[in-house]
Amino acid sequence: MKAYPYRELIGKLLYLAIATRPDIAYTIGVLCCFVENPGMEHWLAAKRVLWYLKGTINMKMVYSWQSSPDLFTTFSDADLSRNPDNSRSTGGFAICIGGGTTQWGSRLQPHVSLSSTESEYTTASKVSCEIMWMRYLFEELGYDMARPSPLLVDNKSAIQVLKHPEHQSTMKHMHRAYHWIREQVEQRTIAVRHVPGDENPTDIFTKSLGRVKFVKFRHMLGLCE
């Protein structure tokens, strides 16, 4: 594999995944795990990403005016232990303004989650830091941030733990750092709401999807031709 510039190719694709193409973020995140010792299957997978980008070269992020009272909306999602190497979960998020995504991410969690509730809760806690950063930015720009910022999660049990900490008998082992989001919910700076899984575009950041779902979520993120 020394004859193949796998590391260089992934580096260039990583720039696209971070800057302009959220639709390849999950795939590139997986391929990044093999830059130290890639195989031919990884090289072929990276080439397939190139073919996909060539076929969608006219895709661009589209923003438009919306009448929503919220300055931005955040989506969060996580799978459960899909990584075959270490059984860790992958979490994803998207912050949308005007129908288009401004911030996004697909990251492997730092620990093994024992339930889907824990996995979703962990990702929601990390995403809340991004929400607070956006709130501080808008405050510096002169916007009134008295209204809580919405965080949409598709796991109802995780929402219950966020809103009602007393119901956490199965979450006692969680590190206290992840409970920081509860304070933000209590102080009404973040409003956690439920969104159906079929309407949560961040599913595209947590796993491989079929064509129909992939195209739907890609459009929901604001990527259009």
N, C-alpha and C positions, 0 to 999 in steps of 0.2 A: 504493500500500500504506500510505500515511500514515493512511488512514481505519481501518485494522485494528490493534487493540492486540496485535500479534504478540509484541513483547518482553515485555509485561506477562503475557500468557498463558504464555509459556515460563518466565518467572520463577516463576510459581505451580506449574506442572507440575514444574519442577526441584526445588522444595521437596519435593513428594510423592515424586519419584524418589530423593531422598537420604534421606528420613526414614522412609517407610512402604511404598513400592511399588517394590521392586527390579525388578518385571516390566516397567516402562516406562523403566528407566535407559538402555538402549541407544538407544531411539527418541528420547528427550529429548536425549541426548548428540549425536545427529546433527542434530536440529532447532536446537540451540544454535549450531551453526556458521553459521547464516543470520540471526542476530538483527540484524546490521548492514544487510543488504540482502535481506529475504525476498521471495519471490514468492507468487503465489496458490496454487501447489501446496504450498508449505510451510504456509500458513495452513490449507488443507484437511487436510493431514496432522496438524496440531496439533488440529484439530476432531475428527478420527477418534480421537485419543487420548482426548479428552473423552468421546466416545461409548462407547469401551471402558471407561473408568473408571465411567461411569454404569451400564453393564451388569454391572460387577463391584464395585459399591459396598459389598457386604457382605464382600469379601475382607479378611482380617486375618492377621497373622503369628501362628502357633500354635507354642508351645513345650511340650515335654513331657519327663518324666524318661526318661533313657536309661542303660543299664548300661555304656556305652563307657568304657574306661579313660582315654581322652583327654578333657581338659576342653573342647577345641574342635577342629574339623576345618576345614581351609582348602582350597578348590578354586581352581584357576587355569586360565585358558585364553586363547588369543589366535588371531586369524585371521591371514591373510597378505595384506597390501597390498590390502585391499578398498576403501579410500577412493579414489574416482575422481579426487579433486582433487590429492592429493599422494602417492598410493600407500603411505601409512602404514598400519600395522596397528592394530587395536583390541584391547586387552587387558581382561580382566575377572577379578574375584575375588569370592569369598564366604566369609565366616567363619561357621560354623554351630555353634550351641550348643543342645543339646536338640532337634535336628531342625528348628530355625528359624534363619534368617539374622540375625546381629546387625550385621555390617558387609558392605558390598558396594561395588562400583565398576565403572564402564565408562569407560575412558579411551583416547584416541588416543595412540599411542606417539610420543616426541619425534623419532624418526628412522625412516628407511626400512629395514626388515629385508630381508636378501637371501635368507632361507630360513625355513621354518616353524620350524626348530630355533632360530634366532636370535630369532624373534618370541616363541616360548614361553619361551625362556630369559630374555629381557628382562623379560617380565611376571612370571615367577617371582621374579626378583631384586627387583622393586619390591614384590611381594606379601609377600616375606619381611620387609620392614620393618614391615608391618602385623602379622605374626605376632609379631615381637619386642615390639611395643608391647603386644599382648595378653598375652604372657608376663610382662612387667613389671607389668602391671595385676594379674594373678592373684597374682604374688609379693607385691605390696603388700597384697593381701587375705588373705594367709596360706596360700596353696596351695603345695604342693610341686611344683616345676616341673622335677624331675630327669628326667622322661620327655620325650623329644623330641616336638615338636609336628608332626603330620602335615601335609604339603603334597601334595595330589593333583593330578597333571598327566597329561594324556592323550597327550603326545608322548614316545615312548620315547627318541628320539635326544637330546632336551633333557635327559632324566633321566640318560642316560649321560654327557653333558658335565658335568652337575652332580656326579655321583658319581666320575667318572674324568677329571679335568682334562687328563691327558696325551693324551686323544683329542680334540683341539680344533684339528686342522689347518685346518678351515674356519671357525674362530671367532677367528682371530688378530687380526682387525680390530676386535673388540669392545672398547669402552671398559672400562678396568679397574674402573670404578665398579660395573659390573654383575656383576663376579666376587665381590663381597662375600658373596653367598649361599653360595659354596663353603666359606668359613670356618665358616659356621653349620652346614653339612652335616657338615664334618669334626669339629666340636666336639659334634655330636649334639644340637644344640638344635632343629634342623629335620630331619625325616625325610621325604625325598621319595619318593613312591610313585606307581605308575601306576594310572590309573583309565580304563576304556574310555570312548571319546567319547560313547557313548549314555547313560553314567551320570554325566556331568560337567555339572551344572546351570549352570555359568558360561558354557556355550555361548550362553545366552540374552543375555549381555552383549556378545557379539562380532559378532553378525550377525542378520539377519532370519530367523525360523524358520517352518516350517509349523505349523499348528494343533496337530497331535498332539504334536510335540516341545515346542512352547511350553507347552502345558498340563502336560505331564509335568514339565518343568524348573521351572515355576512352583510346582507342588506340592512338588517336592524342596527348593525354597528355603523352604518352610514357609508359603506363602500358601494359605489355605484359607477356605471360606465357613462 
